[in-house]
Structures are given as structure tokens and as C-alpha cells.
Amino acid sequence: MPRIQLDQDVRPLSEFRSKTASFVQQVRETGRPLVITQNGRSAAVLMDVLEYEKLMERIETLEDVIQAEKQLDNNKGISHAEAKKQVLARFKR
């Protein structure tokens, strides 16, 4: 996901209300999220749907890695040889 450009991608809620369509178009074209502020503080983020889906996939992958690391720490892992054996057995079916 492209990085936020502070001079372009942070807008007050009042401006967002009056220019919603153009801000949605900006997010779609740039792929960058738009930070919406209220009373001078960040309040919400508008993101492109594809960028959001990519972000969620990354998070799910990281959660899988964390879970696997915990399992290994608790001696619930299997050796490479055993994993290979199980995978090959699935393909032989």
C-alpha cells in the first residue's frame, strides 16, 4: 500500500462531507488511504477496497505465523520429514 502523503491525504470531516466523491476517486486512483479528522484529531480512514483486502490477507498470514510459532514453542510441531510425508500422502489419494 502506498504511504500516506500528509499534505494530500489528511482532511477534515467538514471538507470530506462536501467533497466525498472526489476523495473516494482520489483513494481509488492513488491507492493511498485518506485520514479524516474531526476537531483536529484523526477519526477515520477511507481505504480502497483492494488495498483493504490485501491488508487483511497480510494480517491473516501474520496471525498464522504467530500461531505456528506458539505451537512450535509448545513442542507441537512436526519435523520437516514428517510434514513432507504427510503432504505427499495427500497427493497420492
C-alpha positions as CSV (number, residue, x, y, z in Angstrom):
1,M,0.0,0.0,0.0
2,P,1.4,3.4,-0.9
3,R,2.4,5.6,2.0
4,I,0.1,8.4,3.2
5,Q,1.2,11.9,2.0
6,L,0.4,14.1,4.9
7,D,-0.2,17.2,2.7
8,Q,-2.7,15.4,0.5
9,D,-4.2,12.5,2.5
10,V,-5.3,14.1,5.8
11,R,-8.6,16.0,5.5
12,P,-11.1,17.4,8.0
13,L,-14.6,15.9,8.2
14,S,-16.2,19.1,7.0
15,E,-14.2,19.0,3.8
16,F,-14.8,15.3,3.4
17,R,-18.6,15.9,3.6
18,S,-18.6,18.4,0.8
19,K,-16.1,16.6,-1.5
20,T,-16.9,12.9,-0.7
21,A,-17.0,11.8,-4.4
22,S,-13.7,13.4,-5.2
23,F,-12.0,12.0,-2.2
24,V,-13.3,8.5,-3.0
25,Q,-11.9,8.9,-6.5
26,Q,-8.6,10.1,-5.1
27,V,-8.3,7.0,-2.9
28,R,-9.1,4.7,-5.9
29,E,-6.6,6.4,-8.2
30,T,-3.7,6.7,-5.7
31,G,-4.3,3.5,-3.6
32,R,-3.4,5.7,-0.6
33,P,-5.7,5.8,2.4
34,L,-7.3,9.1,3.4
35,V,-7.3,10.1,7.0
36,I,-10.3,12.0,8.1
37,T,-10.0,14.3,11.1
38,Q,-12.6,15.7,13.5
39,N,-11.8,18.5,15.8
40,G,-8.2,18.3,14.7
41,R,-7.8,14.7,15.6
42,S,-7.8,11.6,13.4
43,A,-11.2,10.0,13.4
44,A,-11.4,7.6,10.5
45,V,-9.6,6.2,7.5
46,L,-11.0,5.7,4.0
47,M,-9.3,3.0,2.0
48,D,-9.5,1.5,-1.4
49,V,-11.3,-1.9,-1.2
50,L,-8.5,-3.8,-2.9
51,E,-5.9,-2.3,-0.6
52,Y,-8.1,-3.2,2.4
53,E,-8.3,-6.8,1.2
54,K,-4.5,-7.0,0.7
55,L,-4.0,-5.7,4.2
56,M,-6.4,-8.2,5.7
57,E,-4.7,-11.1,3.9
58,R,-1.3,-9.9,5.3
59,I,-2.8,-9.7,8.8
60,E,-4.2,-13.3,8.5
61,T,-0.8,-14.6,7.3
62,L,0.9,-12.9,10.2
63,E,-1.6,-14.4,12.6
64,D,-0.9,-17.8,11.1
65,V,2.8,-17.4,11.6
66,I,2.3,-16.3,15.2
67,Q,0.1,-19.3,15.9
68,A,2.7,-21.6,14.3
69,E,5.5,-20.1,16.4
70,K,3.4,-20.6,19.6
71,Q,2.8,-24.3,18.6
72,L,6.5,-24.8,18.0
73,D,7.3,-23.2,21.3
74,N,4.9,-25.7,23.0
75,N,6.6,-28.7,21.2
76,K,3.5,-29.2,19.0
77,G,5.4,-29.0,15.7
78,I,6.5,-31.9,13.5
79,S,9.8,-32.4,11.7
80,H,10.3,-31.5,8.1
81,A,10.5,-35.1,7.1
82,E,7.1,-35.9,8.8
83,A,5.5,-32.8,7.2
84,K,6.8,-33.9,3.8
85,K,5.5,-37.4,4.3
86,Q,2.0,-36.1,5.2
87,V,1.8,-33.8,2.2
88,L,3.0,-36.5,-0.2
89,A,0.4,-38.9,1.3
90,R,-2.4,-36.4,0.5
91,F,-1.3,-36.1,-3.1
92,K,-1.3,-39.9,-3.6
93,R,-5.0,-40.2,-2.8
